[in-house]
């Protein structure tokens, strides 16, 4: 009795699955020069990023990425969206970044690259979203409080 009810339920559910329409992807947002633009943010840094198909060249504030970000860790952070999407060295990146330190700037460029890549190839949005690259990191420096040396650090206590 239970087996026939289960098979009937499965038969009724099967046509509903077949009727599901495929999800339509949005149109790529590419300008007249063949580039996709996005803004990335991290801490106090704001990056404006343009990507276009190319050989993997990255220019930050008019300088090559090796000159602007001397530490390999910062360059690795910037290239993470390309590695996750499987698009290593297929796009040229031109970025202008201001504010914050080099670590925040690298994170801002990574955020901008991720957003621009999802605009250039909308099919990659799910992969980048799953990796957490499209979400802005909300952590910022905590403000200093009065009566404290820093945000939480107190002055040294002296009993006598």
HUVEN-V104053 format. One line per field, one symbol per residue. ss: DSSP state (2 for helix, 1 for strand, 0 for the rest). burial: I if it has 16 or more other C-alpha atoms within 10 Angstrom, else O. Layout:
# HUVEN-V104053
ss=???
burial=???
This chain:
# HUVEN-V104053
ss=0222222222222222220000000000000000011111110011111111100001110011222200022222222222222000001111111100022222222222222222220222222222200000000000000000000000000000
burial=OOOOOOOOOOOOOOOOOOOOOOOOOOOOIIOOOOIIIIIIIIIOIIIIIIIIOOOIOIIIOOOOIOOOIOOOOIIOIIIIIIOOIOOOIOIIIIIIIOOOOIIIIIIIIIIIIIIIIIIIIIIIIOOIOOOOIIOOOOOOOOOOOOOOOOOOOOOOOOOO
